[in-house]
Amino acid sequence: MITVFLLVVYLGNAKISASTYFYDIDRCRYFATRINKQPKVPPRRQKYIAVCEIKQVDPKNTTIYW
């Protein structure tokens, strides 16, 4: 098991993605920042919110990006 950073994306209060893992927090935060700058989604004008969470995963069973 190793420590990685999971990119979690929400649309409003609903979690829509939590499957992208990074070795580096800066890389994860780069994508989170880009997602957070997206415009609101019509018709309810919900906003994308992305955060990075620390997780323990098995690198043999998980794709982890640099």
C-alpha positions in Angstrom: 0.0 0.0 0.0 1.2 3.5 -0.8 -0.1 7.0 -0.2 -1.6 8.8 -3.2 -3.9 11.7 -3.9 -7.4 11.0 -5.2 -9.1 13.7 -7.4 -12.8 13.8 -6.4 -15.2 15.8 -8.5 -18.7 17.0 -7.4 -21.5 18.6 -9.3 -23.4 20.5 -6.7 -23.6 18.0 -3.8 -23.4 14.9 -5.9 -20.1 13.1 -6.3 -19.6 12.4 -10.0 -16.0 11.1 -10.1 -13.5 9.6 -7.7 -11.2 7.4 -9.8 -8.1 9.4 -10.7 -5.1 8.9 -8.6 -1.9 10.9 -8.6 1.5 10.4 -6.9 2.0 14.1 -6.6 -0.3 16.5 -4.7 0.7 19.4 -7.0 -0.4 17.5 -10.1 -3.7 16.6 -8.4 -4.3 20.2 -7.3 -3.5 21.4 -10.9 -6.4 19.4 -12.3 -8.7 20.3 -9.3 -8.0 24.1 -9.9 -8.8 23.7 -13.7 -12.0 21.9 -12.9 -13.0 24.5 -10.3 -12.7 27.2 -12.9 -15.4 25.7 -15.1 -18.6 27.6 -15.6 -21.8 26.6 -13.8 -23.8 23.8 -15.5 -27.3 24.7 -16.7 -30.2 24.4 -16.1 -29.8 24.4 -12.3 -26.6 26.4 -12.5 -24.7 23.9 -10.4 -20.9 24.3 -10.1 -18.2 21.7 -10.4 -16.1 21.4 -7.3 -12.9 19.3 -7.3 -10.8 18.4 -4.3 -7.8 16.1 -3.6 -8.0 13.5 -0.9 -5.3 11.3 0.6 -5.8 7.6 0.1 -3.9 4.4 0.6 -4.0 2.1 -2.5 -2.2 -1.0 -3.9 -0.2 0.2 -6.9 -0.5 -3.3 -8.4 -4.3 -2.9 -8.7 -4.6 0.8 -9.3 -3.6 3.1 -12.1 -1.7 6.1 -10.7 -0.7 9.1 -12.7 2.5 11.1 -12.4 
